[in-house]
């Protein structure tokens, strides 16, 4: 325990007492020298100059006096001794002060000591020689002082005891008691010291009252009589603090020391609860706060943090509305922090903020000065609560922590709207709201941080964060806020690297809301002010989209084309997309032109798409449309050019097939069978309509026939038969294949295919035609065999050929189809006539006589005549069929009739017969085109 520094009482300057002017001493005794007495005698002459007497002269005067007259008058001697002792005491003290001053200036060696030997010797002599001296208490007091100052306190103590005992009325009695108490206290005789202090307090000299009261309390403290110690210390404090509210200025004084021992005493008796109970019983004191503060600080200094916290909290509990209550609550927070108890510190902060905020009872109960002292504490703890919760939230990712931070931050903004920390707290609030995905409120907070703090520069990051938060809002209101914030950000920070991105997003939102003019205005700023921005292509494309949506297709087309110039060659996918959009704009433009009946302009626009956007999916459709419009305009060559361009772009597409088909039809119309055939063949390879392909292939084959391109005709019909083997026209296709082979001179191959026709479609017209074609080929072979030497062998060949040919024509004539029947019947007549003629014109054998020649010819005529009859029968069958069947007359009947008229003129060369025959001619029969047999054509043909 810290010892109180022993008080040193001011030295009492012993004034030279005046010798009685009437004192002349005993008879014969000389008076003291003038030099010794003049100091005590005032001058009676008002006009005289003052006499300056030195103290050393006075001392020498007294010394001389005692030497010469010391034995004359005891009373006078005692007065002189008293006076000399006082002068010695004063001189010694002055010398000591001078030495101390010099020592303080140049401290070398040990400090000087007081030397009172002269004084003590004189005082001791006086006590010995005159024990009844009338100022004996003064002598005792002075001598005791001298002993004490020179460290001989054991000699001073009996003197003081004698003084208080023998001189109860002495003015030095109170100091004597006090010094006796001090001597006893220093020797740890505390009970004796307490008694001395009590005696000192019973007297009225104010100089020693506070000191005695203090030391009395301290004595009781050392005696462990804590209630008495408390009582005396508090009486001292009460006296010193009367009418005062604050003792802070008394730090280091007796009052402060007394308060220290009061707190130590209360601690010993039970701590803050005991102190609270004491003042509750004895009455409150204005300095209670100082006691609680001392006690708490003592505990804290000793490391007893829980006890310190309990002390601070006890004060708050006992004095909840006290102006110092916030300070004590803040000490609780600090104590918990020193303990590193974060949770308890947080709870203490919450209690502090709740108890002393602007809405609290404490705030209403205190004056403005007290509130101003508390405001920094509330502010600091509010911010710390928010920041602490925010920090934990960032680490733990717990929404509840963010919500707590939001609550504290909002309270801070309400309590301290104009503080220097407010903007930062507002920013933290925004960040916490954003983390909670409360984007609307976060955006509002960020916007306020950025723009609402007058006198501060706009916070760029907060302004941008407001935009980011608003971007998270999907509703229309959020989009409107984004657009406004983006505009504001761009105006405030036009050179920020993020500004073009913000403007682009704003333009996108305006576009989505179909506010096309506003969107173009914003996007136009992006394009004009930030040409190096990576999003310029997107901005340009959105401008084009807006024109497109408004039906301003030419402007859209130009904007899309501009977009292409902004896209690097490496962005192939995007370039394809934009190219398609260019095509789409042109397509729409062309459609509008067509709708407006500007067909020629529409055709040109459609055709231009393939040039400006060749990779577009619409390019082919546009070419098809252009070609169709050119057909409408009766400009087939331009239509063909468009169709051809389409084929070159997408040769294997369905549209290419349709284009080829249209080309084939155009070439047909222009009587260009080869080009038509090639177009139809291309169409058959590309078109996706499987049902249409057989007819297209068939038409291609026919066009190759018309162009006499027999090899290609064969190939197309062969493809037809292979791809569609079950098609009903396959037999006819085979027939055409055989005919194509014939035209190529591939007779053997042709005959094989003719045979396939009859096998695949027996009884059909094409089968009959195939048989007839075989018969025709057989006839040609028959005609090639000449009846010459070796006549017998050639006759055999020709006879065999004749039989084959007759068999084939007969087989053909047995069909149901009049044309084939009539033709075959006529050809039979021709065959027989030919054979007859061949016999008649046969080469005669060599070395025959005239007679043998005539005989030979006669025999040939005999053999030839039956063939003429067979020929007549064949021709006659045609004539008879025409006579008996309406519509059976045709060119082959007429030819048959003509031959009969020559061969049997008597029967057939009569006009009336010809009229009968021609009256049955059916004109429709003569002009019917090739095609499937109809019911009128299928008739029963006689043999």
C-alpha positions, 0 to 999 in steps of 0.5 A, a space after each residue: 500500500 502506498 504510503 502517504 508522504 509525510 507532510 512538512 509544516 511550514 517553518 514558523 518564523 520566530 520574530 524578535 520579541 520586543 524587550 519591555 522598554 521599561 525594563 531596566 534590570 536590577 540595580 547596577 545592571 546595564 541595559 542591552 546594547 543599543 544595537 540589540 534593542 533598536 530592532 524591537 523599538 519602533 522610532 518615535 520620530 516621524 521624520 527620522 530616517 529608518 534605522 536598518 538593523 542586520 539580524 546578525 547584529 541583533 544576534 551578537 547583541 543578545 549574545 553580548 547581553 547574556 555574557 555581561 548581564 546573564 546573571 543580573 535578572 533571571 527573568 530578563 535572561 530567560 527572555 533573552 535566551 528565548 529571543 536568541 534561540 528563536 533567532 538561531 532557529 530562523 538563521 539556521 533555517 534561512 541558511 538551509 534554504 540558501 544551501 538548498 537553492 544552490 544545491 538545486 542549481 548544482 546538485 553535487 554530493 548529498 543534499 544539505 541538512 538543517 543544523 539547529 545546534 545553536 538553537 537547541 542548546 539555547 532552548 535546552 539551557 532555558 528549560 534547565 534554568 527557568 522551568 517556570 518560564 511564562 512562554 515555556 510551551 513555546 520553548 517546548 514547541 520550538 525545541 521539539 521542532 528543532 529535534 524533529 527537523 534534525 531527525 531526533 524525534 525521540 527527543 521531540 516526543 517527550 517535549 510535545 507530550 509535556 506541552 499537551 499535558 502541562 499547557 492545555 491552553 497553548 496555541 501549539 497544543 493541536 500541532 503537538 497532538 498532530 505531531 505525536 500522532 505522526 510519531 506514533 503512526 510512523 512507529 506503527 503504533 496506530 491506536 496511539 496515533 489515532 488517539 493523538 489525531 482525535 485530540 488534534 481534531 478536538 481543537 479548532 486550528 483549521 490548518 491541521 484539521 484536514 491533515 489530522 482527519 486524514 491521518 486518523 482515517 489512515 490509522 483506522 485503516 491500518 487498524 483494519 477498522 474500515 468503517 471508522 476509516 471510511 467515516 473519517 475519510 468521507 468526513 474529510 472529503 465532505 468538508 473539502 467537496 462541499 458545494 462541488 460536483 467534480 473532484 477531478 481537480 483534486 487529483 493528488 490531494 488529501 481528498 483524492 488520497 482519502 477517496 483512494 482509501 475509502 475504496 480500498 476499505 469498501 473493497 475489503 468490506 465486500 466491494 461495490 455492493 457494500 459501497 452501494 449499501 452504505 450510501 443507500 443507508 448514509 445518503 448519497 454523495 456527489 463524489 460517489 462516481 469517483 469512488 466507483 471509478 477508483 474501485 473499478 480502476 483498482 480492480 482493473 489494474 490488479 487484473 481483477 477484470 470481473 470485479 472491475 466490471 461488477 463495480 462499473 455495472 453497480 454504479 450504472 445500476 444504482 445511478 442509471 440516469 447519472 451523467 456519468 453512467 455512459 462512461 461507466 458503461 463504456 468501461 464495462 465494454 473496455 474491460 470485456 475487450 481486455 479480457 478478449 471476451 468478444 461476445 460479452 463486449 458485444 452485449 455490453 455495447 448493445 446495452 450501452 447503445 440501448 441505454 443512452 441513445 437519443 430515445 432513451 430515458 437517460 437522454 431525456 433526464 440529462 442536460 445537453 452537456 451530458 448528452 454531448 459527452 455520451 454521444 461519442 460513446 454511443 456513436 463509437 459503440 454503434 459503429 463497432 457493433 455494426 462493423 463487428 457484425 459485418 465482419 462476422 457475416 463476411 467470415 461466416 456467410 450467415 444472413 443473420 449477422 448481416 441483418 444485425 449489421 444492417 440494424 446497427 448501421 441504420 440506427 447509427 444513421 438515425 442517431 448521427 446523420 451529420 458525423 464524419 463517419 456517417 458516410 462510411 457507415 452508410 456505405 457499410 449498410 449498403 454492402 450488408 443489404 447487398 449481401 442479403 440480396 435486398 437489392 432495392 434497399 442496397 441500391 438506395 443506400 449506395 445512391 445516397 452514399 454516392 450523391 447525398 453528402 453535401 460538401 463531399 465529392 461524389 463517391 464513384 464506387 458507391 455510384 457504380 455499386 448502386 447500378 450493380 444492385 439495381 441491375 439485380 432487380 427484375 421488375 420494371 421499377 428496378 429497370 427504371 432505377 437502373 436507367 436513371 442511375 446509369 444516366 447519372 453515372 455517365 454524366 458524373 464520370 464520362 471517362 470511367 472505364 465502366 461508363 460505356 458498359 453501364 450505358 450499354 446496359 441502359 440501352 438494352 433495358 430501354 430496348 426491351 421496354 420498346 422505348 426505341 428512340 430513347 434506346 437509340 439516343 443512349 446507344 448512340 452515345 456509346 457509339 460516338 463517345 466510346 469507339 474503342 469499347 468492346 460493346 460497340 457492336 452490341 450497341 450498333 446491333 440494338 440500334 438496328 433492332 430498334 429500327 427493325 421493330 419500327 419497320 424502318 428496314 432501310 435504316 435497320 439494314 444500314 445499322 446491321 451493316 455497320 455492326 459488321 464493320 465493328 466485328 473482328 474477322 475472328 468472331 465468325 459466329 457473331 458475324 454470321 448472326 449479323 449477316 443474317 440480320 442484314 438479310 432479314 432487314 433486306 427481306 422485310 424491306 423487299 416484302 414491304 416493297 412487294 406489298 406496295 406493288 413495287 415488284 421490280 424494286 422488291 425483286 432487286 432487293 431480294 436478289 441483293 441479299 445474296 450479295 450483301 449477306 451471302 452466308 445468310 440463311 435467308 439469302 437462298 429464300 430471297 433469291 427464290 423470291 426474286 426469281 419468282 418476282 422476275 417470272 411475274 415480270 416476264 423476265 425469265 432470264 433474270 429469273 433463271 439467273 436468280 435460280 442459278 445463284 440459289 443453286 450455287 449457294 445451297 446446291 443440296 437444299 430443298 429450296 435448291 431443288 425447287 429452284 431447279 424445278 422452276 428452272 426446268 419449267 422455264 427452260 421448257 417454256 423457252 423450248 430448251 429441252 436439254 437445259 430443262 432436262 438438266 434442271 429437272 435432273 438437278 431438282 430430283 437430286 435436291 428436292 425433299 418432297 419424295 412424292 414429287 421426285 418420280 415425276 421430276 425424274 420422268 420429266 427430265 428423261 422426256 426432256 433428254 429424249 426431246 433433246 435426243 440426248 439418249 445416253 442421259 435419257 437412259 441414265 435418268 429413266 434407269 435412275 427412276 427404275 432403281 429409286 422407285 422400283 414399285 412405281 407403276 410407271 417403271 415398265 414404261 420407264 424400262 421401255 424408254 430405256 430400251 428405246 434410248 439404247 436403240 437410239 444409241 445403236 445398242 440393239 442387243 441391250 435394248 432387246 433385253 430391256 424390252 423383254 423385261 418390260 413384257 415380264 414386268 407388265 404383261 398385258 399392258 400397253 407398254 408390254 405390247 409396245 415392247 413386243 412391237 418394238 422387238 418385232 420391229 427390230 426383228 423385221 429390220 434383221 429380216 430385211 438385212 438377210 438377202 436370198 443369195 448364194 448360198 441360197 439354201 442357207 440364207 433361205 433358212 436364216 430368212 425363214 427363221 427370221 420371218 417366223 420370229 418376226 411374224 410371231 412377235 407381230 402376231 403377239 403384239 397384234 393379240 394385245 387389247 390396244 388398237 394402235 398396237 394391234 393395227 400397227 402390228 397387223 399392218 407390219 405383218 402385211 409388210 413382212 409377208 410382202 417383203 418375204 414374197 418380194 425377197 423370194 421373187 428377187 432371190 439371186 438365181 443359181 449360177 450355171 442354169 440353162 434358160 429353161 432351168 431359170 424359167 423353171 426356177 422362177 416359176 417355183 419361186 413364184 409358187 412359193 411367193 404367192 401364199 405370202 401375198 395372200 397372208 399379206 392381204 389377210 393381215 391388211 384385211 384384218 385391219 380394214 374389217 376391224 375398222 368397219 366393225 368397230 366404231 373409232 377403230 380407224 387410224 392411219 394404219 387402217 388407211 395404209 392397210 386399205 391402200 395396200 389392199 387397193 393395190 394388191 386386190 384392186 377389184 375388191 378394195 379400189 371402189 369409192 363407195 367402199 372407201 367412204 364406208 370405211 372413212 365414215 367410221 373415222 374418230 378424229 379424237 383417236 387420231 389426235 390422242 396423246 400417249 398415256 395410260 390406256 382408257 376404256 375407249 382405247 381398249 377394244 377386243 382385237 380380232 386375229 
